[in-house]
Amino acid sequence: MQWSAKRIARSPLWLLFPIGVIYGTLAVMPLALIVRFSFAGGLKQYRAVLASPLLARIAENTVVVSIITTVVAVLLGYLLAAALWRSGPRLRVLLFMLVLLPFWTGVLVKNFAWAALLQDNGVFNELWLVISPTHKALPLLHNRLAVIIGMVHYVLPYAVFPIYTVMLSIDQRLERAAKSLGASDFSVVSRVIVPLTLPGVYAAGLLVFIISTGFFITPVILGGPADMMIANLVDFYAHQLVDFNRAAALAVLIVVVVSVLVFIYQWCPKEGQYGKA
């Protein structure tokens, strides 16, 4: 027993004990309480949530908005990652600053900034009224378009860096070898660069989609009543109906769905990294 105590004391694993306590207090315990509240009265709360007519419509809206946000963010992120990969040192620093800019401001500041830009007398509509023959403002605010714009602005760095990291690992000799064999620039990009960067695209798409499904503030500020997302429904149960048990049940369902997505991703073949797996 004494030998075991000395062995444990010498092990560096005991240094993780404070982190484990903090993580358990701040993450595991609240999650356990949510699960406990969700099972108050058995499965009654889950049946009530699943039978609600709001759930299907809001879940569909969440999935559609998240998919559109993911596609747009990954496409823009791929272009920015490629620009970072190909640019020189000075231009790369500037592009990094632009990509990291969303991290330097709070989500409320970004949303209110977009609200000011997209409103009827905002910058975009002022420019549109100058060039438009009808002189009629475009409905850019309090709709799905505004929500997607705000969400893409927030998640764009999460799409850039996984793709950029994969691009950095690409051997430049592969591109030179393809050109030496007569491949055009388009063939090099489509048959060499893109397949090798697919793992980064998969990771970026999954990360952006998971983050997008949990948006709360952006739909409230930039969207309208029809643009409510699943996180807003949890808030509706908790603060409007004051039904914490039903809100907890919906939160647990969201965690389960997201966990399933992560599990499925782990089993997806990583094509393009070392050929088809």
N, C-alpha and C positions, 0 to 999 in steps of 0.2 A: 504493500500500500504506500509506504514511504517512497519507494522507487518510482511508483506511478505518479505521485504528487510532484516529485522533482522533474520527471519527464514532461509533465504537463506545464510546469513552470518554465521550462526551457523552450517549449514549443512556441513559435510566433503566433499560433492560432488564438491564444488568449487575448492578443491585442485586438481581435475582432469583436470581443465581448461588448465593449461600450457601443460600437456601431450596431451590433445586434440588438442591444437594449433600446437604443434610440429608434432604430427601424421598427422594432416590434411595437414601441409605444406610439409612434406617429403614423404607422402604416397598417400594421397587422391588426392592432386592436380596433381602430375605427372600422376597418373592413369586417372584422368579426361582429361588431355591433350592428353594422348594416345587414349582414346576413341574419343575425338574430331577429332584428325588427321585421325582416322580410318574411320570416316564418311564423310570425305572430298569428295564431289561429290556424296553423297548418299551412296548406297550400291555397287558402282563401285569397290571399293578396295577389298571388300569381294568376289565379283564375280571373280575378277582377281586372288586372292589368291587361291580360291577353284578350279579354272579352270587350275591352274598351274600343269604341269605334275610332277614337283618336289615334290609337297606336299604329294601325295599319297605314293611315295617311301620313302621319309624321315619320314613321320608319321609312316609308317610300321616299318622302322628301329628303330625309337624311342621307339615304343611300345615293339618290340621284345627285344631290349637291356635292356629296363627298367624292363620287366618281368623277364628276366634271372638274372639281377642284384638283383631284389627283392627276387627271390627264393633262390639264393645263399646266400645273406646277411641274410635272415631270418633263414635259416638252420644253418649257422655259428653262428648267433646271439643267436639262441636257445641253442646251445651247450655251448657257452661262458656264457650265462645267467645261465644255469644249473650248470656250473662249479663255477661261483661266488656264487650261492645259496648254494652249498654243501661244498665249501672250508672253511678252517679255516681262522682266522683273518689275519695271515701273508700272506698266499697265495692269499687271497681275495684282499689285498692291491696291490700285484704284478699284479694280473689280471686286476684290475682297472686301473693301470698305462698303461698296454698294450692296453686296450680298449680305453682309453682316449688319447693315443699317437697321433692319427690322428688330434685331436683338437688342439694340441700344435704346429703343423706345417702348413704352408700355403698350399693351394691347388696347387700352382705352384711348390713348393718344392717337394711335394709328386709325382706329375706327372713327373717331371724331374728325380726324383730318380728312379721311375719305368722305365722310358725310358732308363736310364743308366743300369738298371738290365736286361732289356729284349732285348737290342740290340744284334747284332750278336757277338760282343766280350764282352758281359756282363757276369755276374756271372753265370746265368742259362745256357747259351750256352757253357761257358767254362767247366762247370761240365758235360754237355751233351756230349761234344766232347771227354771228358776223357773216358766215359763209352760207347759211341756209336761206333759200329763197322764201320759205314759208314763215320764217322768224318765229318758230314755235319751239319751246324748250322740250328737250327729250326727257322722258321719265327714267332717270338714272338712279334714283334713290328710293329706298323702301320697296325693293323688289329682289328677285333671286339674283339678278345680274350684280347688284351691289354687294350682296352677300358673298358671291363667288369671288369678286374682285378683292374684297377684304380678306377672305380666307386664303386666297393665292398669295397675297402679299405677306401674310404671316408665315405660311408653311414653305415658301420658296427656299429658304436656306436649308431646310430639312431634305429638300430634293436635290440641291446642288452638291452637297458635300459627300454623300455616298457615291454618287456618280463620278465626282472628281477624284475621289480616293481610288476607285477602280481604274480610272484613266491613268493615274500616276504609275500604276503597276504594269502598264502595257509596255512591252519591249519595243523600242523604236526600230529595231532591226527588222521586225516583222513587216512594218510598212515599207521599208526600203526593199526588202526581199520581194514583196508583192509587186512593187513598181518595176523592179528589175526583170520580172517575169512578164511584163507587158500589161499589168492591170492599170486601168484608168483611176483617176482620183475618186470617182463615184464608186467603182468596184472596191477600192481599198476601204472606203468608209463603210459600205454596205456589207462587205464580206469579211472584213478584218476588224475594224474598229467597233462597229455596232455589236457584233456577236460577243466580243470580249468584254464589252461594258454592260451586257445584260444583267449580270449579278447585281451591279450597282443600281440599275433601273428597277429590278425587282425589289431591292431593299428600300429604295427611295419611294416607290409606289406604295409599298406596304406601310411604311412609316407615315407618309403623308395621309393615306386613307384613314389610319387609326387616329391620327391627330384631328383630322377633319370631322370624324363622327362625334367628337366630344366638344365641338364649338358651342359656346353659350352666349358670350357678349356680342359677337359679330352679328348673328341673326337678330338680336334685340335692337341694336343701334341702326344697322344698315338695311335690315329686312322689314317685312310687313307681317301682319297676322298669319298670312298663308305660308310664310317662310320659317315657321317654328321647326326646330330640330329636336332630336331625342333628349338632349340635355335640358332644353327648355321645358319639355314635358315633365321631367323629374322635378324641376323647380316649380312647375304648376301644381303638381301633387303636394309638394312640401309646403309651399307658401300660400297658394291660393285656396286649395282644398284642405290644407293643414292635415294631410293624411301621410304621416311619415312612414308608416308600414308599407303603403302602396308605392311610395317614392323609393323606398329601400328595395322592394321587389323589382321594380323597373331597373334600378341601378345594378342589381345583381345580374339581371338578364343581359344588360349591356356588357358587363365584365365577362360573362360567359361567351357571348358572341365574339368579342374581340379576342379572347383567349383561343377560341376555335380558329380564327383567322391566322393567328400567329402559329398555331400548331400545323395548320395546312401549309403555311409558307415553309416551315421547316422540312416538309416532305416533298416540296416542289423540286424538280431537277434543276440544277444550276447550269443551264446551257450557256455556252460561250466562254466559260472560264477555262476549262480544259477539254473543250469539245462537248458533246452531249453525254450527260451522265445517266 
